[in-house]
Amino acid sequence: MIENEQVEEIFLVLEDKLEKTVNVLKDEFATIRAGRANPHVLDKLQVEAYGAMTPLNQLGNVSALDARCLMVSPWDKTLLKSIEKAILQSNLGLNPTNDGNVIRLVFPELTEERRKELVKQVKKMGEDAKVAARNNRREAMDGLKKLKTNKDISEDEAASSEADVEKNVGKAIEEIDKAVSVKEKELMTV
């Protein structure tokens, strides 16, 4: 890579955006259930508590009792009904069991059809992440072209930097593909 502050800035921004794209995808994958109880499935669940929407993990403990059952233990028992309602309204396909102290969530075994649906969803999320990575590439390339047009960098420096951009984006796309195939394998494993 060439020594130029503006080029370095372009690469820092590119690498940061690519890393965030991959991390967001992996976080989204953590919320897709694969037939096993995973507390992260409830990470994005918002519950109405004390007049505001609050993430469930700020209202109590979420723990896995076994491979197919989660337990939600709210710190304030008066929130049990609100938590139960939020779980029912989410599209997680779970039926909460409220015993007055905790809520238990039993994960039903996924059907073959549902597994295939989830794999399609995972692949779409992967494609969306690749599109985001390509948009990041375009932004970086535009920045390099602007520097070349303003004669801040030479033709050779621009070509070398563009190749480095391609290499970075290629690595990010490989990582996205790997994450998609890992999640796909996890979903299709019975």
Salt bridges, closest charged atoms under 4 A:
ASP16 OD2 - LYS20 NZ 3.27
ASP43 OD2 - HIS40 ND1 2.86
ASP99 OD2 - ARG104 NH1 3.05
GLU109 OE1 - ARG68 NH1 3.06
GLU109 OE2 - ARG115 NH2 3.19
GLU117 OE1 - ARG114 NH1 3.05
GLU127 OE2 - LYS130 NZ 3.40
ASP128 OD2 - LYS124 NZ 3.13
GLU139 OE1 - LYS17 NZ 2.45
GLU155 OE1 - LYS148 NZ 3.92
ASP164 OD1 - LYS167 NZ 3.75
GLU166 OE1 - ARG137 NH1 3.03
GLU175 OE2 - LYS26 NZ 3.42
ASP177 OD1 - LYS130 NZ 2.68
GLU184 OE2 - LYS123 NZ 3.68
GLU186 OE2 - ARG36 NH2 3.98
GLU186 OE2 - LYS183 NZ 3.27
